[in-house]
Amino acid sequence: MGVSTIKVRTKPVSILTLCASLLLLPGASPAQEAGTRPHLTLPTQVALEIPLAPTPVKMNGRQCLVYELHVTNFFTNRLQLLRVEVLGDGTTAPPLASYTGEELTRQMTHAGYLDRTMVDLLGVTVPADQPDERVIGPGLRAVIFLLIAAKGTADVPKSLRHRLYFKPTALSGGEKDNVIEGAQVTVNRRAPVVLGAPLRGEGWLAAGGLSNMSYHRRVILAVGGKARIPQRFAADWAKFGADGSSFHGERANTNFYGYGAEVLAVADAVVAEVKDGIPENLTANDRAVPITLETAGGNSVVLDLGKGNFAWYAHLKPQSVRVRAGERVRRGQVLAQLGNSGNSFSPHLHFHMANGRSPLAAEGVPYVFESFEVQGVVPSGELGSWKPPPNAKSDKRRMEIPIENAMVRFP
């Protein structure tokens, strides 16, 4: 009796098919998967991106780089970020900055989730099911807010790159942390625009001014199909009196020390846009009009300073705007009066610079004031009651941007 041969047709398996099947494996730790670890190992499936290259800006006597690192998880399981290092010029130099643990958590937020730094401001609680910022779920994006300070201009690196350490996953092929290095970016060496004062006199608080935890700094807006931070370098300028408060008597617009103050052009410019006629808010909790992208700034003026730089003045007093679109203005010229219109809780001037005509659909860019004096820096818990110490001397600053909660005297 002869032996028959049976031919079995086999379908070839491509490396892409094999990779796809491995990506669906559960994200167990290497210790849990002893004896079952796949032979194929893959790099951690993340994409790193820096949306806007940083430009050095002088802040509190130091040159600072303010920017964001976006980390997107393209894996099918959670990734746990353990450490982030910011590296400068050269391959052997120590990191410019390193973040781990709770410090790293404070630097991060998840796209689509509540930023924990905004909890007190918004008067809300963090949902119980909100994940740890360092744990990036499948298909999700985390944003790491970075502010790197250098001693002087000569110490600012020409470029930056980033090294991220992740906890090992099912495809790590070992117990060591997964290390990803990338997101290299060339530092923008163009000097920030130099501005004159937007207001006159003393007692002006830079609420929400530049810091890595400022409420302006942390707000990402997706407008026109692109996510940006238009208020990256914004400040809300509110005037405080000698009594340490922003108003006297009853809480009414006219009783705020800054109400009606003249708002000034910060440079020779062309008026790009004007909005006026929006009624003012009468209480801290109610808005006079529904808040949209068109009404958020209330009565406002946009100045075109040239070279893609636009200055935005928001929350102005109704019927106080003295300029019109297309008009040329001179530095120091009165544009309008400070008010309480739009998305505003009390009379103040919101001011920022952006790289586009639409102030909330552009990236916030740095600027410096030619000169100002710092009367002190107000701790967050003392807003409304702070007074400068007796015999305190003002600190004169040139070519700087004020830090968050600095009390400023403008020329």
C-alpha positions as CSV (number, residue, x, y, z in Angstrom):
1,M,0.0,0.0,0.0
2,G,1.6,3.3,-1.1
3,V,1.9,6.4,1.1
4,S,-0.2,9.3,-0.1
5,T,0.9,12.9,0.2
6,I,-1.5,15.6,1.3
7,K,-0.7,19.2,0.4
8,V,-1.9,21.9,2.7
9,R,-2.2,25.4,1.4
10,T,-0.9,28.0,3.8
11,K,-1.6,31.7,3.7
12,P,1.6,33.8,4.2
13,V,1.5,36.1,7.1
14,S,3.0,39.6,6.6
15,I,5.0,41.4,9.2
16,L,2.4,44.1,9.3
17,T,-0.3,41.5,10.1
18,L,1.9,40.1,12.9
19,C,2.5,43.6,14.3
20,A,-1.2,44.4,14.2
21,S,-2.1,41.2,16.1
22,L,0.6,41.9,18.7
23,L,-0.6,45.4,19.3
24,L,-3.9,43.9,20.5
25,L,-2.2,42.0,23.3
26,P,-3.2,43.2,26.8
27,G,-0.8,45.5,28.5
28,A,0.4,43.2,31.2
29,S,3.7,43.8,33.0
30,P,6.7,41.8,31.9
31,A,6.7,39.9,35.2
32,Q,3.1,38.8,34.6
33,E,3.7,37.5,31.1
34,A,6.8,35.2,31.8
35,G,6.8,32.5,29.3
36,T,4.2,34.2,27.1
37,R,6.1,37.2,25.9
38,P,6.0,37.5,22.1
39,H,9.3,37.1,20.2
40,L,8.7,40.4,18.4
41,T,9.3,43.6,20.3
42,L,8.2,47.1,19.1
43,P,9.0,50.6,20.2
44,T,6.5,52.5,22.3
45,Q,3.8,53.7,20.0
46,V,3.8,57.4,20.7
47,A,4.0,60.5,18.6
48,L,5.7,63.6,19.9
49,E,5.0,67.1,18.6
50,I,5.8,70.7,19.5
51,P,3.1,72.9,17.8
52,L,5.0,76.2,18.1
53,A,8.8,76.6,18.4
54,P,9.6,78.7,21.5
55,T,11.0,82.2,21.4
56,P,13.1,83.4,24.3
57,V,11.4,86.1,26.4
58,K,12.8,87.8,29.5
59,M,10.8,87.2,32.6
60,N,11.8,88.0,36.2
61,G,15.4,88.7,35.2
62,R,15.8,85.4,33.2
63,Q,15.4,84.3,29.6
64,C,12.6,81.8,29.4
65,L,11.4,79.4,26.8
66,V,7.6,78.8,27.0
67,Y,6.1,76.0,24.9
68,E,4.2,72.7,24.9
69,L,5.0,69.1,24.1
70,H,2.1,67.0,22.7
71,V,2.3,63.2,23.4
72,T,-0.2,61.0,21.5
73,N,-0.7,57.3,22.4
74,F,-1.0,55.2,19.2
75,F,-0.9,51.9,21.2
76,T,-4.0,49.9,22.1
77,N,-3.2,49.9,25.8
78,R,-2.5,52.5,28.4
79,L,1.0,54.0,28.6
80,Q,2.4,55.3,31.9
81,L,4.9,58.2,31.6
82,L,7.5,58.1,34.3
83,R,9.9,60.9,33.5
84,V,10.5,63.7,31.0
85,E,13.8,65.3,30.3
86,V,14.5,68.4,28.3
87,L,17.8,68.4,26.5
88,G,19.7,71.2,25.0
89,D,22.7,71.6,22.7
90,G,25.2,68.7,22.7
91,T,24.9,65.0,23.3
92,T,26.7,64.7,26.7
93,A,25.3,67.8,28.5
94,P,23.0,67.1,31.4
95,P,19.3,67.8,31.0
96,L,18.1,71.4,31.2
97,A,15.1,70.1,33.2
98,S,13.8,66.8,34.4
99,Y,10.3,66.1,35.7
100,T,8.9,63.1,37.6
101,G,6.1,62.2,40.1
102,E,3.8,64.9,41.2
103,E,5.9,67.6,39.6
104,L,5.4,66.0,36.2
105,T,1.7,65.6,37.0
106,R,1.4,69.4,37.5
107,Q,3.0,70.0,34.1
108,M,0.5,67.9,32.3
109,T,-3.1,67.8,31.2
110,H,-5.2,65.4,29.0
111,A,-6.9,66.7,25.9
112,G,-10.6,66.6,26.6
113,Y,-10.2,66.4,30.4
114,L,-10.3,69.0,33.2
115,D,-7.0,70.7,33.9
116,R,-6.5,70.3,37.6
117,T,-4.8,73.7,37.8
118,M,-8.2,75.3,36.9
119,V,-10.2,73.6,39.6
120,D,-10.2,76.5,42.1
121,L,-10.8,79.1,39.4
122,L,-13.8,77.3,37.9
123,G,-15.2,76.2,41.3
124,V,-15.6,72.6,40.2
125,T,-14.3,69.2,41.4
126,V,-12.3,66.7,39.4
127,P,-14.5,63.8,38.2
128,A,-13.8,60.6,40.0
129,D,-13.1,58.7,36.8
130,Q,-10.6,61.2,35.5
131,P,-7.3,59.3,34.9
132,D,-3.9,60.2,36.3
133,E,-2.3,62.7,34.0
134,R,0.8,60.5,33.6
135,V,-1.3,57.6,32.4
136,I,-2.1,58.1,28.7
137,G,-5.0,56.0,27.4
138,P,-5.1,54.3,24.0
139,G,-5.7,56.9,21.3
140,L,-5.5,59.8,23.8
141,R,-3.2,62.9,23.9
142,A,-1.5,64.5,26.8
143,V,0.0,68.0,26.7
144,I,3.1,68.8,28.7
145,F,3.5,72.5,29.5
146,L,7.1,73.6,29.7
147,L,8.8,76.7,30.9
148,I,12.6,76.5,30.7
149,A,14.6,79.3,32.3
150,A,18.2,80.3,31.4
151,K,20.5,82.7,33.2
152,G,21.1,84.9,30.2
153,T,20.8,85.2,26.4
154,A,24.1,83.4,25.9
155,D,22.8,80.4,27.9
156,V,19.7,79.9,25.7
157,P,20.2,76.7,23.7
158,K,19.9,76.7,19.9
159,S,17.7,73.7,19.9
160,L,15.8,71.5,22.2
161,R,15.0,67.8,22.2
162,H,13.1,65.6,24.6
163,R,13.6,62.2,26.3
164,L,10.5,60.4,27.7
165,Y,10.6,57.3,29.9
166,F,7.6,55.0,29.9
167,K,6.8,52.0,32.1
168,P,7.5,48.7,30.2
169,T,4.5,47.2,28.3
170,A,3.7,43.7,26.9
171,L,5.9,44.5,23.8
172,S,8.9,45.9,25.6
173,G,10.9,42.7,25.6
174,G,12.4,43.4,29.0
175,E,12.1,45.0,32.4
176,K,13.7,48.3,31.5
177,D,11.8,51.5,31.0
178,N,10.9,52.3,27.4
179,V,12.9,55.4,26.4
180,I,11.8,57.6,23.5
181,E,13.8,60.6,22.3
182,G,12.5,63.1,19.8
183,A,10.5,66.3,19.3
184,Q,13.6,68.2,18.4
185,V,12.9,71.9,17.8
186,T,15.0,74.8,16.8
187,V,14.6,77.8,19.1
188,N,13.2,80.9,17.4
189,R,16.0,83.5,17.9
190,R,13.8,86.5,16.8
191,A,13.6,89.0,19.6
192,P,10.1,89.6,21.0
193,V,8.2,92.7,20.0
194,V,9.0,95.7,22.3
195,L,5.8,97.5,23.5
196,G,4.9,100.6,25.3
197,A,2.5,100.6,28.3
198,P,-1.1,99.7,27.7
199,L,-2.2,101.7,30.8
200,R,-0.8,104.5,33.0
201,G,0.1,104.7,36.7
202,E,0.5,102.3,39.6
203,G,-1.4,99.4,41.2
204,W,-1.9,97.3,38.1
205,L,-2.1,93.6,38.9
206,A,-1.0,91.2,36.1
207,A,-3.7,88.6,37.0
208,G,-3.2,85.4,35.0
209,G,0.2,86.8,33.8
210,L,3.0,84.6,32.6
211,S,3.7,81.4,34.6
212,N,3.5,77.7,33.8
213,M,0.3,77.4,35.9
214,S,-1.5,80.5,34.8
215,Y,-5.2,80.1,33.7
216,H,-4.4,81.9,30.5
217,R,-1.4,79.6,29.8
218,R,-3.3,76.4,30.2
219,V,-6.4,77.1,28.0
220,I,-6.2,75.2,24.6
221,L,-8.8,76.3,22.0
222,A,-9.5,74.3,18.9
223,V,-10.8,76.9,16.4
224,G,-11.0,76.4,12.7
225,G,-9.7,72.8,12.9
226,K,-6.5,73.5,14.8
227,A,-5.7,73.5,18.5
228,R,-3.9,76.6,19.7
229,I,-3.1,78.6,22.9
230,P,-3.9,82.2,22.0
231,Q,-3.5,83.5,25.5
232,R,-0.1,81.9,26.2
233,F,1.3,85.3,27.2
234,A,-1.9,87.1,28.2
235,A,-2.6,89.1,31.4
236,D,-5.7,90.5,32.9
237,W,-4.8,94.0,34.2
238,A,-6.9,95.0,37.2
239,K,-6.2,98.1,39.3
240,F,-5.8,98.0,43.0
241,G,-6.1,100.9,45.4
242,A,-4.1,101.8,48.5
243,D,-6.6,99.7,50.6
244,G,-5.4,96.5,48.9
245,S,-8.7,96.0,47.1
246,S,-9.8,96.4,43.5
247,F,-13.0,98.3,44.4
248,H,-14.5,100.4,47.2
249,G,-18.0,100.4,48.6
250,E,-20.5,98.2,46.9
251,R,-19.4,95.8,44.1
252,A,-20.5,97.9,41.1
253,N,-18.6,98.6,37.9
254,T,-18.1,102.3,38.7
255,N,-16.6,101.5,42.1
256,F,-13.7,99.6,40.7
257,Y,-10.5,101.6,40.8
258,G,-9.6,100.7,37.2
259,Y,-13.0,101.3,35.6
260,G,-12.9,103.9,32.9
261,A,-9.1,104.1,32.8
262,E,-7.7,105.1,29.4
263,V,-6.3,102.2,27.4
264,L,-3.3,103.0,25.3
265,A,-1.8,101.9,22.0
266,V,1.3,99.9,22.8
267,A,3.0,100.7,19.4
268,D,2.5,102.5,16.2
269,A,0.1,100.3,14.4
270,V,-3.0,100.0,12.1
271,V,-6.4,99.2,13.7
272,A,-7.3,95.8,12.3
273,E,-10.7,95.3,14.0
274,V,-13.0,97.1,16.4
275,K,-16.1,95.8,18.3
276,D,-18.3,98.2,20.3
277,G,-21.8,98.4,21.7
278,I,-21.8,95.2,23.7
279,P,-23.5,95.9,27.1
280,E,-21.5,95.5,30.3
281,N,-22.0,92.8,32.9
282,L,-23.5,94.1,36.1
283,T,-22.7,91.2,38.4
284,A,-19.8,88.7,38.7
285,N,-22.0,85.7,37.9
286,D,-24.2,86.9,35.0
287,R,-23.2,87.9,31.5
288,A,-25.0,90.6,29.6
289,V,-24.9,88.7,26.4
290,P,-24.4,85.0,25.5
291,I,-20.7,84.2,25.3
292,T,-19.4,83.0,21.9
293,L,-16.1,83.5,20.1
294,E,-17.5,86.7,18.8
295,T,-18.6,88.1,22.2
296,A,-16.0,86.6,24.5
297,G,-13.8,89.6,24.3
298,G,-16.7,92.0,24.7
299,N,-15.9,95.4,23.3
300,S,-12.4,95.1,21.9
301,V,-9.7,96.5,19.6
302,V,-7.1,94.6,17.6
303,L,-4.0,96.4,16.4
304,D,-1.8,95.1,13.5
305,L,1.8,95.8,14.6
306,G,3.2,94.3,11.4
307,K,5.3,91.2,10.7
308,G,2.4,89.0,11.7
309,N,2.0,90.5,15.2
310,F,-1.4,91.5,16.5
311,A,-2.3,93.1,19.9
312,W,-5.7,92.4,21.4
313,Y,-7.5,94.6,24.0
314,A,-10.6,93.1,25.4
315,H,-13.6,93.8,27.8
316,L,-13.7,97.6,27.1
317,K,-16.3,100.0,28.2
318,P,-19.3,100.3,25.8
319,Q,-19.2,103.3,23.5
320,S,-15.7,104.2,24.6
321,V,-13.7,103.1,21.6
322,R,-12.2,106.1,19.9
323,V,-10.6,104.4,16.8
324,R,-12.0,102.7,13.7
325,A,-10.8,99.8,11.6
326,G,-8.1,100.9,9.1
327,E,-7.0,103.9,11.1
328,R,-3.3,104.4,11.9
329,V,-2.5,105.0,15.6
330,R,0.6,106.2,17.4
331,R,2.1,104.6,20.5
332,G,0.5,106.1,23.6
333,Q,-2.6,107.2,21.8
334,V,-5.9,106.6,23.7
335,L,-7.9,103.7,22.2
336,A,-10.8,103.3,24.6
337,Q,-11.6,102.9,28.3
338,L,-11.3,99.9,30.6
339,G,-14.7,98.2,31.2
340,N,-16.4,94.9,32.0
341,S,-17.9,93.5,28.8
342,G,-17.8,90.0,27.4
343,N,-16.5,87.0,29.4
344,S,-15.4,89.1,32.3
345,F,-16.1,88.8,36.0
346,S,-15.1,92.4,36.9
347,P,-13.6,95.5,35.2
348,H,-10.2,94.8,33.8
349,L,-8.2,94.9,30.6
350,H,-7.3,91.6,29.0
351,F,-4.2,92.1,26.8
352,H,-2.2,89.6,24.7
353,M,-0.2,89.3,21.5
354,A,-1.0,86.7,18.8
355,N,0.3,85.7,15.4
356,G,-3.0,86.1,13.6
357,R,-5.7,88.7,13.1
358,S,-8.3,86.6,14.9
359,P,-7.2,86.8,18.5
360,L,-8.7,83.5,19.6
361,A,-7.8,81.5,16.5
362,A,-4.1,82.2,16.6
363,E,-1.0,81.3,18.7
364,G,-0.1,83.6,21.5
365,V,3.4,85.0,21.0
366,P,5.8,86.7,23.5
367,Y,6.4,90.4,23.9
368,V,8.2,92.7,26.4
369,F,7.4,96.1,27.8
370,E,10.1,98.7,27.3
371,S,9.9,99.7,30.9
372,F,7.8,99.2,34.1
373,E,8.3,98.9,37.8
374,V,7.3,95.9,40.0
375,Q,5.8,97.1,43.3
376,G,5.6,93.5,44.6
377,V,4.2,90.0,43.7
378,V,0.9,89.2,45.3
379,P,0.4,85.6,46.6
380,S,-2.8,84.1,45.2
381,G,-4.4,83.8,48.7
382,E,-3.9,87.6,49.3
383,L,-5.7,89.0,46.3
384,G,-8.0,91.7,47.5
385,S,-6.1,92.4,50.7
386,W,-2.4,92.7,49.8
387,K,-0.5,95.9,50.5
388,P,3.2,96.6,49.8
389,P,5.4,96.3,52.8
390,P,6.4,99.5,54.5
391,N,9.3,101.3,52.8
392,A,9.2,98.8,50.0
393,K,11.1,99.9,46.9
394,S,9.9,99.4,43.4
395,D,12.0,97.1,41.2
396,K,12.6,98.8,37.8
397,R,12.5,96.4,34.8
398,R,13.3,96.9,31.2
399,M,12.6,94.7,28.2
400,E,10.6,92.1,30.3
401,I,7.2,90.6,30.5
402,P,5.6,90.8,33.9
403,I,5.1,87.5,35.8
404,E,1.8,86.3,37.2
405,N,0.3,88.5,39.9
406,A,3.1,91.1,39.7
407,M,1.9,94.5,40.9
408,V,3.1,97.0,38.3
409,R,3.6,100.7,37.9
410,F,3.5,101.8,34.3
411,P,5.2,105.1,33.1
